Amino acid sequence: MNARGGRRQIGGYFEPKVVRSLRRLAADRDATHQVLLAEALNDLFEKYGYERVADETQAPRGGAALKARLSKVTEEPSA
């Protein structure tokens, strides 16, 4: 399995003001674009009667993500 767990990228092209708003919202909520887009997609799905299927949990990012991955590799099995 790859690092993205079989996930696929989707996207679109938007005006710069949309990108700025997304960045501002992400900073204000201390969230990733991934989490915000998952929430937006789930809201859209729900609006049209579909199940909320996008994962809205935030994975560790940056140094925290690397530290989490390394700790899994270096953990010793418990006795």
N, C-alpha and C positions, 0 to 999 in steps of 0.2 A: 504494500500500500504506500502511496506517495504521501508527502507531508501535508497535503490538503485533503486527505481522506476521501478521494474520489469526487470531490466537489468540482463544479464547473463555474467558470467566470461568466457573468452577464454584465452588460453595461450599456451606456448610451452617451450621446454627446449633448452637452447642455451649455447654456450661456454662462459666462464667467460669474455673474451674480448668483447663479444657482450653486456653483462650486464654492464660492465664498460663504454662502449661507450654510452649506453642509459642513464646511470646515469650522465655522463659528459654532454651530450647534454641537459638533463633536467635541470641541474644546470646552464649551460651557458644561457639557454633560460628562466630560472625561470619558468619552466613548470612542470607539473606532468607527470609521465609515461603514465597515462591515455590519456592525451591530445596528446602526441607524438604518441602513438599507434593508436589513432583515426585518426590522420593526415596520418599516414602511410597506414592504411587500406583504407582510402578514396582515396589516391593516387593509390593504387592497384585496387580498384574498378573502378576508372576512366580509368586506363590503359586498362582494359578489357571491357570497354563500359558500366559499371554499374553506377548507381547514387551514389553520395557521400552522404551516409546516417549516418555515425558515427558523433556524436556530438563532435566537437572540442573545445567547450567552457570549460574554466577551472572553476570548482567549488571552492569555498573557501576551504582552507585546514587548518588543525591544529587549533590553537586558533581562527582564523578568522571564520572557519566553525562553531565552537561551538558558538561563539558570534552571528553569523547570525541566527543560529537556536534559540538561547535563546531570541533574540530580537523579533522574530516572536511570541514567546509564551507570552512575557511580554508586547507586544504592546497593548495599550488600543484603542478600537474602536474610530474613530473620530466622533465628534458630528455633 
